[in-house]
Structure formats: C-alpha cells, structure tokens
Amino acid sequence: MSQLALAQRAIVTSSYIGKLERGEAAPGIDMLGRLAEALGIEPEKLIASNAIIPSSIPVIRAQIQQQVRKLLSRDDEQGLRAVAIVLGLIDNALARKA
C-alpha cells in the first residue's frame, strides 16, 4: 500500500505517514488504532512488529517534551503534584541505574 493510500484511509497526511516510516514521529494510541484499521490489522500487530515505534533518542525526547508540555498546561494542582511525584520517582530510579 502506498503512503498516500494509507494516509487517505487513516485520514492523515502522507507526509505524516512518511515521518512515521522514518522514525521522526510516533503515533499516539488513537492514531495506532486508525492506522491498524486502515491496514486491516489488529493494533497489537503494529506494536509487536516494531514497525512504527521510534528508536532514536531525539524522537523519544520530543515525545516526552510534548507530553510534559501538555501536562503543564493544566490548572489542576492535585494532578500536577502527582506528575511531580512520578517524575521524581523516575529520576531516582534512573539515577540508581546509572
């Protein structure tokens, strides 16, 4: 299937499909579902095949930054405190690992 055909079926741009193939972007859960439906397969197969999971540090870093920006834009003190605790735990675990 061409990038254009997949993009049309998943209702995204073909340039986004190209970014996925090159590992320059990573789909969210909702996009995994749309891509799987467009391909006629179960979403688990996309994850298991490692076909669109990013492996480069810059891509992973960009994903994390996007998620953190999204979380920080919220005005929910309790939620932000929970995020701070989780990030602290992750930081401590990674520091022990190093």
NORRA-V965858 format. One record per backbone hydrogen bond with DSSP energy under -1.0 kcal/mol. NH is the residue of the N-H (numbers start at 1). CO is the residue of the C=O. E is the energy in kcal/mol with one decimal. If there is no record, write none. Layout:
NH CO E
NH CO E
This chain:
6 2 -2.4
7 3 -2.8
8 4 -2.5
9 5 -2.2
10 6 -2.6
12 7 -2.4
17 13 -1.6
18 14 -2.1
19 15 -2.0
20 16 -2.2
21 17 -2.3
22 18 -2.0
24 19 -2.6
32 28 -2.5
33 29 -2.0
34 30 -1.9
35 31 -3.0
36 32 -2.7
37 33 -2.4
38 34 -2.5
39 35 -2.1
40 36 -1.1
41 36 -2.5
45 42 -1.4
47 43 -1.4
48 44 -3.2
49 45 -2.0
50 47 -1.0
60 56 -2.1
61 57 -3.0
62 58 -2.2
63 59 -2.1
64 60 -2.3
65 61 -2.5
66 62 -2.3
67 63 -2.3
68 64 -2.8
69 65 -2.6
70 66 -2.0
71 67 -2.4
72 68 -2.9
73 69 -1.1
74 71 -1.4
80 76 -2.8
81 77 -2.5
82 78 -2.0
83 79 -2.2
84 80 -2.5
85 81 -2.2
86 82 -2.5
87 83 -2.9
88 84 -2.1
89 85 -2.4
90 86 -2.5
91 87 -2.7
92 88 -2.5
93 89 -2.4
94 90 -2.6
95 91 -2.2
96 92 -2.0
97 93 -1.5
98 94 -1.5
